[in-house]
Amino acid sequence: GSTYSGKVFRVTFLTLAASLTVPLLGVTVLLDCPIDPQPISLKEPPLLTGVLEPNVELRKAERLWENQLVGPESIANIGDVLFTGTADGKIIKIEDGEIHTVARIGHDPCGTREDEPTCGRPLGIRVGPNNTLFVADAYYGLHEVDPGTGETKVLVSTEMPIEGQKLAFVNDLTVTRDGRKIYFTDSSSKWQRRDYLFLLMEGTDDGLLEYDTITKEVKVLMVGLRFPNGVQLSPAEDFVLVQETTMARIRRYYVSGLMKGGADMFVENMPGLPDNIRLSSSGGYWVAMAALRPNPGFSLLDFLSEKPWIRRMIFKLLSQETVTKFVPKYSLVVELSETGSYKRSFHDPNGVTATYVSEAHEHNGYLYLGSFRSPFICRLNLQHV
């Protein structure tokens, strides 16, 4: 089915492209392009076989709190109380099935793309050693929130240039057990979160940073990452894994031990674009994919990666919203071993139950699936898969 539909899609896409190309060439030369695309070199995506074989395990998940929250990107828990940040700028607590607003970093108005920078967009969320929440807000920077009082403290503001660069898209964070160090990503010093598609398609690079809660110093640890996204400290806290979304891979940066300050590749050429990464109870990692690179099949992303001129043309003519509609809805979560090999994968082709999965957070035998767009959290019972 998928190979056939891939062929149909390719033929339709190319026919459409050809019929539009001639009249458009004249026009496109004159139009401005918001992005300056760099060529990206990806290997052929891995075959979806063995542990990556497509299945429908994610359809066993149940949708919780449907239409009561928007885009719960990242999830953390203190005991059985869940916390998440939503698209309307709120930090939310879910206790005994009830939803309460704990804090807001930004302010009204909220709801449109234009409002996002003032509204704020809490993304990565983690629990510190004193049961306070550490939150990465895409527009406002790193904050510490007291879940009891809702009191909010700025740790790293996006107003403050770091080594001469503005933070434009603070994305995810991971905290040491003693709460001393926070490792976080700035996905771009150029594009904001609302323009993540521009960032993805342009292929520009940015970095991994470290904040010391005692000295209040911010250091840049890695640069040259293309769309650095989710981050996770290893269980031994000797390295940090950082997802490089545009390149479909995970890099490793050593923060202690003999290799300290060094970096290498943890997983290369993944079957999708990795978003957030979290620990799994087996000692490995859960990785949620923002999009699939189908093989067999047609991967639009791979097709466009080597052709900056097509990307330029697309964005001269189409809005980000329109381009998003061409990306097939396919939900995929993979579990990696501690060494980065694939242990298992859970799929929902066409995103029937679980859509736009951005994170898989394991708690108490369940996998809670965060989403950057859906109005619900999915919960998958790991005993049933």
Summary of the structure (lengths in Angstrom):
residues: 385
radius of gyration: 20.2
end to end distance: 24.0
largest distance: 62.4
contacts: 1287
relative contact order: 0.16
helix: 20%
strand: 39%
